[in-house]
Amino acid sequence: MLLSQPALADVAGKIRVIDGDTIEIAGTRLRLHGIDAPESDQMCGGEGAPMWPCGSWASGEVRARYNDRIAHCEALDMDRYGRTVARCVVDGQDMGQALVQGGLAFAYLKYSVDYAADERDAAQAGRGLHAVGVQSPDAFRTASRRAHQLWNARGGPEDCTIKGNISQKDQRIYHVPGQRWYADTRINTDAGERWFCTEAEARAAGWRRAHQ
C-alpha cells in the first residue's frame, strides 16, 4: 500500500528567516521556490582575495530585509528534507525574485528558470554577491560533500578535528577535542554539518563553541 503524501497548504504570516533561502512561518519551514542562496557556512575568496563568510553575510542581509515582515506563500512542492517549497510575496513583491535581483541569491536553474533573467541582470550590474565573485551554492555543496566523504571514510580529517554540529534548534555549535560532548557528536555532512581545522575558521563561518 502506498503511503499518502502530506497535503500542501498555502501559508501566511510573520517571517522568521532561517538562512538565505529558507524561512519559517507559523511553525512551517519553507524553502523559497526557484532560488539558491550561499550555505550559511560558505566562505568566499581565494586566488589572492581574502576569505570571508559570504554565507552568513547573505543570511544576515535577508534577515535584515525580511525578518518579522508578513508574507503570503503559495505552496508548490515538498523537498526531500520535508520543507514546503513555496513562492512567497511580501508587500506585493515576489521575495525570491527580489533576492536574486539584489544579488543575495542565485536562480536555482536545476529546478526552475523563473529567475534566470533576474540573475543575469544582477551579474551584469555587479550587485551583491556578484560584485565579489562567488562559487555557486550547488558547486560549493558538491565540493564539500566530496571532501567530507573522503574525511569520514577514514574517521575524520587528520588535521581538522573540530566538529561542527547543528542542533535541533538550528544552532551551529562546534566541539573541540577534550570537551564533554565531543566523542558523542556525530557529523552528518548531508545535513550541513562539517569539520573545521581551526576555531577561527569555525567562528568565521558563523559557528559558536560549545559551552562544555
Beta strands, then each sheet from edge to edge (+ up, - down):
strand 1: 11-14
strand 2: 16-19
strand 3: 22-25
strand 4: 28-32
strand 5: 35-36
strand 6: 44-46
strand 7: 49-52
strand 8: 70-78
strand 9: 84-90
strand 10: 93-94
strand 11: 106-107
strand 12: 162-166
strand 13: 172-175
strand 14: 194-196
strand 15: 208-209
sheet 1: 1+ 8- 9+ 4+ 3- 2+
sheet 2: 1+ 8- 9+ 10-
sheet 3: 5+ 11-
sheet 4: 6+ 7-
sheet 5: 14+ 12- 13+ 15+
end
